[in-house]
């Protein structure tokens, strides 16, 4: 019910109430007049004149009291709406809702509170997307810069040719990262079957300079010819996040072990470092965890694995062993 309609109904009720009060007062006055007695020292004939005014006055007092209550509730509702709009403008979320008992005001406050909650969630998603994009783009850009520096420092045409080929691959991956971020919430569709060997071979070439500079090595073990069902760029980013994690926070040799069974493929990534502290291990894939080998990369890698029907788990904390479970040929 709108405020105007409520006031109209109130005034109608007050008018009817005033009429009833006036009728009762007049009835009493007429009885008194019929007996010829005075009331409160006032002549009965005078009561006939003042009775309607008295009834109308009582009705008006009741109306003013009710209107004051309604205006107070309406004022509280409008104050909440004003504060909520200011909170939204400052980037805040929904305030605790205030119900004042007026249908139109309560409906408006609830709608604004819902809007505030939706805007707060969208802001959080935008911040997460910006952080994810920064993290996912930084790694391929850094690797590409390293390749270009290698090219700039050599006169060997064969080395230049090899480094340029890898740089082209990294540019293609960078483009794939952008496409992945753009469509990260896309669901459904056919998941392609790809060669695991080709993805790992590309990552080995790409990370060779980084491992050489850190005086570390990377080794791939497992039977050749394994295929998995996963988007190529997604698989590359999953394994890239695990390699980056081991390179940045682990120690010694990084070993990638792959094995397959009927309808499934498992890829393990481990190093010879101290591993993940027990206090952090249960939260390793959470966005808020940012030390000792965790961070945005692992959380994104898990999302990508799940989007392709797989899983990414920390199966051992010390030393750290991350395992990717993916569907193999013949499974959809």
C-alpha positions as a Markdown table, in Angstrom:
| # | Residue | x | y | z |
|---|---|---|---|---|
| 1 | Unk | 0.0 | 0.0 | 0.0 |
| 2 | Unk | 1.4 | 3.4 | -0.9 |
| 3 | Unk | 1.8 | 6.2 | 1.6 |
| 4 | Unk | -0.9 | 8.3 | 0.0 |
| 5 | Unk | -3.4 | 5.5 | 0.0 |
| 6 | Unk | -2.6 | 4.8 | 3.6 |
| 7 | Unk | -3.2 | 8.4 | 4.6 |
| 8 | Unk | -6.5 | 8.4 | 2.7 |
| 9 | Unk | -7.7 | 5.3 | 4.5 |
| 10 | Unk | -6.6 | 6.9 | 7.8 |
| 11 | Unk | -8.5 | 10.1 | 7.2 |
| 12 | Unk | -11.6 | 8.1 | 6.3 |
| 13 | Unk | -11.3 | 6.1 | 9.5 |
| 14 | Unk | -10.8 | 9.2 | 11.5 |
| 15 | Unk | -13.8 | 10.8 | 9.9 |
| 16 | Unk | -16.0 | 7.8 | 10.7 |
| 17 | Unk | -14.6 | 7.7 | 14.2 |
| 18 | Unk | -15.3 | 11.4 | 14.7 |
| 19 | Unk | -18.8 | 10.9 | 13.4 |
| 20 | Unk | -19.4 | 8.0 | 15.9 |
| 21 | Unk | -17.9 | 10.1 | 18.8 |
| 22 | Unk | -20.0 | 13.1 | 17.8 |
| 23 | Unk | -23.1 | 11.0 | 17.6 |
| 24 | Unk | -22.5 | 9.5 | 21.1 |
| 25 | Unk | -21.8 | 12.9 | 22.6 |
| 26 | Unk | -25.0 | 14.4 | 21.0 |
| 27 | Unk | -27.0 | 11.4 | 22.3 |
| 28 | Unk | -25.8 | 12.1 | 25.8 |
| 29 | Unk | -26.4 | 15.8 | 25.4 |
| 30 | Unk | -29.9 | 15.3 | 24.2 |
| 31 | Unk | -30.7 | 13.1 | 27.1 |
| 32 | Unk | -29.4 | 15.8 | 29.4 |
| 33 | Unk | -31.3 | 18.5 | 27.6 |
| 34 | Unk | -34.5 | 16.4 | 27.9 |
| 35 | Unk | -34.1 | 16.4 | 31.7 |
| 36 | Unk | -33.3 | 20.1 | 31.7 |
| 37 | Unk | -30.1 | 19.6 | 33.7 |
| 38 | Unk | -26.7 | 21.4 | 33.3 |
| 39 | Unk | -23.4 | 19.6 | 32.9 |
| 40 | Unk | -20.2 | 21.0 | 34.3 |
| 41 | Unk | -22.1 | 24.2 | 34.9 |
| 42 | Unk | -22.8 | 24.6 | 31.2 |
| 43 | Unk | -26.4 | 25.1 | 30.0 |
| 44 | Unk | -27.8 | 22.1 | 28.1 |
| 45 | Unk | -28.6 | 24.3 | 25.1 |
| 46 | Unk | -24.9 | 25.2 | 24.9 |
| 47 | Unk | -24.0 | 21.6 | 24.8 |
| 48 | Unk | -26.0 | 21.1 | 21.7 |
| 49 | Unk | -23.6 | 23.6 | 20.0 |
| 50 | Unk | -20.3 | 22.5 | 21.4 |
| 51 | Unk | -20.9 | 18.7 | 21.1 |
| 52 | Unk | -20.0 | 18.4 | 17.4 |
| 53 | Unk | -16.9 | 20.5 | 17.9 |
| 54 | Unk | -15.9 | 18.3 | 20.8 |
| 55 | Unk | -16.3 | 15.2 | 18.7 |
| 56 | Unk | -14.4 | 16.6 | 15.8 |
| 57 | Unk | -11.6 | 17.8 | 18.1 |
| 58 | Unk | -11.2 | 14.3 | 19.6 |
| 59 | Unk | -11.1 | 12.8 | 16.2 |
| 60 | Unk | -8.5 | 15.3 | 15.1 |
| 61 | Unk | -6.3 | 14.5 | 18.1 |
| 62 | Unk | -6.4 | 10.8 | 17.3 |
| 63 | Unk | -5.6 | 11.5 | 13.6 |
| 64 | Unk | -2.6 | 13.6 | 14.5 |
| 65 | Unk | -1.3 | 10.9 | 16.9 |
| 66 | Unk | -1.6 | 8.2 | 14.2 |
| 67 | Unk | -0.1 | 10.4 | 11.5 |
| 68 | Unk | 2.9 | 11.2 | 13.8 |
| 69 | Unk | 3.5 | 7.4 | 14.2 |
| 70 | Unk | 3.3 | 6.8 | 10.5 |
| 71 | Unk | 5.6 | 9.8 | 9.7 |
| 72 | Unk | 8.1 | 8.5 | 12.2 |
| 73 | Unk | 8.2 | 5.1 | 10.6 |
| 74 | Unk | 8.4 | 6.6 | 7.1 |
| 75 | Unk | 11.3 | 8.8 | 8.3 |
| 76 | Unk | 13.2 | 5.8 | 9.5 |
| 77 | Unk | 12.7 | 4.0 | 6.2 |
| 78 | Unk | 13.9 | 7.0 | 4.2 |
| 79 | Unk | 16.9 | 7.4 | 6.5 |
| 80 | Unk | 17.8 | 3.8 | 5.9 |
| 81 | Unk | 17.4 | 4.3 | 2.1 |
| 82 | Unk | 19.7 | 7.4 | 2.2 |
| 83 | Unk | 22.4 | 5.6 | 4.3 |
| 84 | Unk | 22.2 | 2.6 | 2.0 |
| 85 | Unk | 22.7 | 4.7 | -1.2 |
| 86 | Unk | 25.7 | 6.5 | 0.5 |
| 87 | Unk | 27.1 | 3.1 | 1.4 |
| 88 | Unk | 26.7 | 1.8 | -2.2 |
| 89 | Unk | 28.4 | 5.0 | -3.5 |
| 90 | Unk | 31.4 | 4.4 | -1.2 |
| 91 | Unk | 31.7 | 0.8 | -2.4 |
| 92 | Unk | 30.1 | -0.9 | 0.6 |
| 93 | Unk | 27.6 | -3.8 | 0.7 |
| 94 | Unk | 24.1 | -4.2 | 2.1 |
| 95 | Unk | 23.2 | -2.7 | 5.5 |
| 96 | Unk | 21.0 | -4.6 | 8.0 |
| 97 | Unk | 17.5 | -4.2 | 6.6 |
| 98 | Unk | 15.0 | -2.0 | 8.5 |
| 99 | Unk | 11.3 | -2.9 | 8.4 |
| 100 | Unk | 9.1 | 0.0 | 9.5 |
| 101 | Unk | 5.7 | -1.6 | 8.9 |
| 102 | Unk | 4.8 | 0.4 | 5.8 |
| 103 | Unk | 4.5 | -1.8 | 2.7 |
| 104 | Unk | 5.8 | 0.6 | 0.2 |
| 105 | Unk | 8.8 | 1.8 | 2.3 |
| 106 | Unk | 9.7 | -1.8 | 3.3 |
| 107 | Unk | 9.5 | -3.0 | -0.3 |
| 108 | Unk | 11.8 | -0.2 | -1.4 |
| 109 | Unk | 14.4 | -0.8 | 1.4 |
| 110 | Unk | 14.4 | -4.5 | 0.6 |
| 111 | Unk | 14.9 | -3.8 | -3.1 |
| 112 | Unk | 17.8 | -1.4 | -2.4 |
| 113 | Unk | 19.4 | -3.9 | 0.0 |
| 114 | Unk | 19.3 | -6.6 | -2.6 |
| 115 | Unk | 20.8 | -4.3 | -5.2 |
| 116 | Unk | 23.6 | -3.3 | -2.7 |
| 117 | Unk | 24.4 | -7.0 | -2.1 |
| 118 | Unk | 24.5 | -7.7 | -5.9 |
| 119 | Unk | 26.7 | -4.8 | -6.5 |
| 120 | Unk | 29.1 | -5.8 | -3.7 |
| 121 | Unk | 29.3 | -9.3 | -5.1 |
| 122 | Unk | 30.0 | -7.9 | -8.6 |
| 123 | Unk | 32.7 | -5.7 | -7.3 |
| 124 | Unk | 34.3 | -8.7 | -5.6 |
| 125 | Unk | 34.2 | -10.7 | -8.8 |
| 126 | Unk | 35.7 | -7.7 | -10.7 |
| 127 | Unk | 38.6 | -7.5 | -8.1 |
| 128 | Unk | 39.1 | -11.3 | -8.3 |
| 129 | Unk | 39.2 | -11.2 | -12.1 |
| 130 | Unk | 41.7 | -8.3 | -12.2 |
| 131 | Unk | 43.9 | -10.2 | -9.7 |
| 132 | Unk | 43.6 | -13.4 | -11.8 |
| 133 | Unk | 44.3 | -11.6 | -15.0 |
| 134 | Unk | 47.4 | -10.0 | -13.5 |
| 135 | Unk | 48.7 | -13.3 | -12.2 |
| 136 | Unk | 48.0 | -15.3 | -15.4 |
| 137 | Unk | 49.5 | -12.7 | -17.7 |
| 138 | Unk | 52.6 | -11.9 | -15.7 |
| 139 | Unk | 54.1 | -15.4 | -16.1 |
| 140 | Unk | 53.9 | -15.6 | -19.9 |
| 141 | Unk | 55.1 | -12.0 | -20.3 |
| 142 | Unk | 58.1 | -12.7 | -18.0 |
| 143 | Unk | 59.0 | -15.8 | -20.0 |
| 144 | Unk | 58.6 | -14.0 | -23.3 |
| 145 | Unk | 60.9 | -11.2 | -22.0 |
| 146 | Unk | 63.5 | -13.8 | -21.1 |
| 147 | Unk | 63.4 | -15.2 | -24.7 |
| 148 | Unk | 63.7 | -11.8 | -26.2 |
| 149 | Unk | 66.7 | -11.1 | -24.0 |
| 150 | Unk | 68.3 | -14.4 | -25.1 |
| 151 | Unk | 67.8 | -13.3 | -28.7 |
| 152 | Unk | 69.3 | -9.9 | -28.1 |
| 153 | Unk | 72.4 | -11.3 | -26.5 |
| 154 | Unk | 73.4 | -13.8 | -29.2 |
| 155 | Unk | 74.6 | -13.6 | -32.8 |
| 156 | Unk | 74.1 | -17.4 | -33.4 |
| 157 | Unk | 71.3 | -17.6 | -36.0 |
| 158 | Unk | 70.4 | -21.1 | -35.0 |
| 159 | Unk | 69.9 | -20.0 | -31.4 |
| 160 | Unk | 68.0 | -17.0 | -32.6 |
| 161 | Unk | 65.8 | -19.2 | -34.7 |
| 162 | Unk | 65.1 | -21.6 | -31.8 |
| 163 | Unk | 64.4 | -18.8 | -29.3 |
| 164 | Unk | 62.1 | -17.1 | -31.8 |
| 165 | Unk | 60.1 | -20.3 | -32.3 |
| 166 | Unk | 59.6 | -20.6 | -28.5 |
| 167 | Unk | 58.8 | -16.9 | -28.3 |
| 168 | Unk | 56.0 | -17.4 | -30.9 |
| 169 | Unk | 54.7 | -20.3 | -28.9 |
| 170 | Unk | 54.6 | -18.1 | -25.8 |
| 171 | Unk | 52.8 | -15.3 | -27.7 |
| 172 | Unk | 50.2 | -17.9 | -28.7 |
| 173 | Unk | 49.9 | -19.0 | -25.1 |
| 174 | Unk | 49.5 | -15.4 | -24.0 |
| 175 | Unk | 46.6 | -15.0 | -26.4 |
| 176 | Unk | 45.2 | -18.3 | -25.1 |
| 177 | Unk | 45.4 | -16.9 | -21.5 |
| 178 | Unk | 43.4 | -13.9 | -22.5 |
| 179 | Unk | 40.8 | -16.1 | -24.2 |
| 180 | Unk | 40.6 | -18.3 | -21.1 |
| 181 | Unk | 40.1 | -15.4 | -18.8 |
| 182 | Unk | 37.4 | -14.0 | -21.0 |
| 183 | Unk | 35.5 | -17.2 | -21.1 |
| 184 | Unk | 36.5 | -18.7 | -17.7 |
| 185 | Unk | 32.8 | -19.2 | -16.7 |
| 186 | Unk | 31.8 | -20.9 | -19.9 |
| 187 | Unk | 30.4 | -24.3 | -19.3 |
| 188 | Unk | 29.5 | -27.2 | -21.6 |
| 189 | Unk | 30.8 | -27.9 | -25.0 |
| 190 | Unk | 33.0 | -30.7 | -26.2 |
| 191 | Unk | 36.3 | -31.2 | -24.4 |
| 192 | Unk | 39.1 | -32.0 | -26.9 |
| 193 | Unk | 41.5 | -34.9 | -26.7 |
| 194 | Unk | 45.2 | -33.7 | -26.8 |
| 195 | Unk | 48.6 | -35.1 | -26.4 |
| 196 | Unk | 50.1 | -34.8 | -23.0 |
| 197 | Unk | 53.6 | -35.2 | -24.4 |
| 198 | Unk | 53.3 | -32.2 | -26.7 |
| 199 | Unk | 52.2 | -29.9 | -23.8 |
| 200 | Unk | 55.0 | -31.0 | -21.5 |
| 201 | Unk | 57.6 | -30.7 | -24.2 |
| 202 | Unk | 56.6 | -27.1 | -24.8 |
| 203 | Unk | 56.7 | -26.3 | -21.1 |
| 204 | Unk | 60.2 | -27.9 | -20.8 |
| 205 | Unk | 61.5 | -25.7 | -23.6 |
| 206 | Unk | 59.9 | -22.6 | -22.2 |
| 207 | Unk | 61.2 | -23.1 | -18.6 |
| 208 | Unk | 64.7 | -24.3 | -19.5 |
| 209 | Unk | 66.3 | -20.8 | -19.1 |
| 210 | Unk | 64.6 | -20.2 | -15.7 |
| 211 | Unk | 65.7 | -23.6 | -14.3 |
| 212 | Unk | 69.2 | -23.1 | -15.7 |
| 213 | Unk | 69.4 | -19.6 | -14.1 |
| 214 | Unk | 68.3 | -21.2 | -10.7 |
| 215 | Unk | 70.8 | -24.1 | -11.1 |
| 216 | Unk | 67.9 | -26.5 | -11.0 |
| 217 | Unk | 66.5 | -29.2 | -13.3 |
| 218 | Unk | 63.1 | -30.4 | -14.5 |
| 219 | Unk | 62.5 | -34.1 | -15.4 |
| 220 | Unk | 59.5 | -35.8 | -17.0 |
| 221 | Unk | 58.8 | -39.5 | -16.3 |
| 222 | Unk | 56.2 | -41.8 | -17.7 |
| 223 | Unk | 55.1 | -43.7 | -20.7 |
| 224 | Unk | 55.0 | -41.7 | -24.0 |
| 225 | Unk | 51.8 | -41.3 | -26.1 |
| 226 | Unk | 49.4 | -40.5 | -23.3 |
| 227 | Unk | 46.4 | -38.4 | -24.3 |
| 228 | Unk | 43.9 | -36.5 | -22.1 |
| 229 | Unk | 40.6 | -34.7 | -22.5 |
| 230 | Unk | 41.4 | -31.1 | -21.7 |
| 231 | Unk | 41.5 | -27.7 | -23.5 |
| 232 | Unk | 45.2 | -27.3 | -24.6 |
| 233 | Unk | 45.6 | -23.8 | -23.0 |
| 234 | Unk | 43.9 | -24.9 | -19.8 |
| 235 | Unk | 46.2 | -27.9 | -19.4 |
| 236 | Unk | 49.3 | -25.8 | -20.1 |
| 237 | Unk | 48.2 | -23.2 | -17.5 |
| 238 | Unk | 47.5 | -25.9 | -14.9 |
| 239 | Unk | 50.9 | -27.4 | -15.3 |
| 240 | Unk | 52.5 | -24.0 | -15.6 |
| 241 | Unk | 51.1 | -23.0 | -12.3 |
| 242 | Unk | 52.5 | -26.1 | -10.6 |
| 243 | Unk | 55.9 | -25.7 | -12.2 |
| 244 | Unk | 56.0 | -22.0 | -11.2 |
| 245 | Unk | 55.0 | -23.0 | -7.7 |
| 246 | Unk | 57.9 | -25.5 | -7.4 |
| 247 | Unk | 60.3 | -23.2 | -9.1 |
| 248 | Unk | 59.5 | -20.2 | -6.8 |
| 249 | Unk | 58.9 | -22.1 | -3.5 |
| 250 | Unk | 60.5 | -25.5 | -3.8 |
| 251 | Unk | 64.0 | -26.7 | -4.2 |
| 252 | Unk | 66.1 | -29.3 | -6.1 |
| 253 | Unk | 64.8 | -31.1 | -9.1 |
| 254 | Unk | 61.2 | -30.8 | -10.2 |
| 255 | Unk | 59.8 | -34.2 | -11.3 |
| 256 | Unk | 56.7 | -34.5 | -13.4 |
| 257 | Unk | 55.4 | -38.0 | -13.4 |
| 258 | Unk | 52.5 | -39.2 | -15.7 |
| 259 | Unk | 50.7 | -42.5 | -15.7 |
| 260 | Unk | 47.5 | -43.7 | -17.3 |
| 261 | Unk | 44.9 | -46.3 | -16.8 |
| 262 | Unk | 41.6 | -47.1 | -18.5 |
| 263 | Unk | 39.8 | -43.9 | -19.1 |
| 264 | Unk | 42.0 | -41.7 | -16.8 |
| 265 | Unk | 45.4 | -40.0 | -16.6 |
| 266 | Unk | 47.3 | -38.8 | -13.6 |
| 267 | Unk | 50.0 | -36.2 | -13.6 |
| 268 | Unk | 52.1 | -35.6 | -10.5 |
| 269 | Unk | 54.4 | -32.6 | -9.9 |
| 270 | Unk | 56.9 | -32.6 | -7.0 |
| 271 | Unk | 60.2 | -31.2 | -6.0 |
| 272 | Unk | 62.8 | -31.7 | -3.3 |
| 273 | Unk | 62.0 | -28.7 | -1.1 |
| 274 | Unk | 60.6 | -28.6 | 2.4 |
| 275 | Unk | 57.1 | -28.7 | 1.2 |
| 276 | Unk | 53.9 | -26.9 | 2.4 |
| 277 | Unk | 53.6 | -26.0 | 6.2 |
| 278 | Unk | 50.9 | -28.1 | 7.9 |
| 279 | Unk | 49.0 | -25.0 | 8.9 |
| 280 | Unk | 48.7 | -23.8 | 5.3 |
| 281 | Unk | 48.2 | -27.2 | 3.5 |
| 282 | Unk | 44.4 | -27.4 | 4.1 |
| 283 | Unk | 44.0 | -23.9 | 2.6 |
| 284 | Unk | 46.5 | -24.1 | -0.2 |
| 285 | Unk | 44.0 | -23.5 | -3.0 |
| 286 | Unk | 42.2 | -20.6 | -1.2 |
| 287 | Unk | 42.6 | -17.1 | -2.7 |
| 288 | Unk | 43.5 | -15.5 | 0.6 |
| 289 | Unk | 46.5 | -17.8 | 1.2 |
| 290 | Unk | 49.6 | -16.1 | -0.3 |
| 291 | Unk | 52.7 | -17.6 | 1.2 |
| 292 | Unk | 54.8 | -20.7 | 1.2 |
| 293 | Unk | 53.9 | -21.9 | -2.3 |
| 294 | Unk | 50.3 | -20.8 | -2.4 |
| 295 | Unk | 48.5 | -18.0 | -4.1 |
| 296 | Unk | 46.2 | -17.2 | -7.0 |
| 297 | Unk | 48.0 | -19.6 | -9.4 |
| 298 | Unk | 47.0 | -22.7 | -7.6 |
| 299 | Unk | 43.4 | -21.6 | -7.1 |
| 300 | Unk | 43.1 | -20.9 | -10.8 |
| 301 | Unk | 44.7 | -24.1 | -11.7 |
| 302 | Unk | 42.1 | -26.0 | -9.7 |
| 303 | Unk | 39.3 | -24.1 | -11.4 |
| 304 | Unk | 40.7 | -24.9 | -14.8 |
| 305 | Unk | 41.0 | -28.6 | -13.9 |
| 306 | Unk | 37.4 | -28.8 | -12.7 |
| 307 | Unk | 36.2 | -26.9 | -15.8 |
| 308 | Unk | 37.7 | -29.8 | -17.9 |
| 309 | Unk | 36.1 | -32.5 | -15.7 |
| 310 | Unk | 39.3 | -33.2 | -13.7 |
| 311 | Unk | 40.7 | -32.5 | -10.2 |
| 312 | Unk | 43.8 | -30.9 | -8.8 |
| 313 | Unk | 44.8 | -32.0 | -5.3 |
| 314 | Unk | 47.7 | -31.6 | -2.9 |
| 315 | Unk | 48.2 | -35.3 | -2.1 |
| 316 | Unk | 51.3 | -34.8 | 0.0 |
| 317 | Unk | 52.5 | -31.7 | 1.9 |
| 318 | Unk | 56.1 | -32.5 | 2.7 |
| 319 | Unk | 57.6 | -32.7 | 0.3 |
| 320 | Unk | 54.9 | -31.2 | -1.8 |
| 321 | Unk | 53.2 | -33.4 | -4.3 |
| 322 | Unk | 50.4 | -32.0 | -6.5 |
| 323 | Unk | 48.4 | -34.4 | -8.6 |
| 324 | Unk | 46.2 | -33.6 | -11.5 |
| 325 | Unk | 43.4 | -36.1 | -12.3 |
| 326 | Unk | 42.1 | -35.9 | -15.9 |
| 327 | Unk | 39.9 | -38.0 | -18.2 |
| 328 | Unk | 41.7 | -40.1 | -20.8 |
| 329 | Unk | 40.6 | -41.1 | -24.3 |
| 330 | Unk | 37.2 | -42.8 | -24.4 |
| 331 | Unk | 35.8 | -40.8 | -21.4 |
| 332 | Unk | 33.6 | -37.7 | -21.7 |
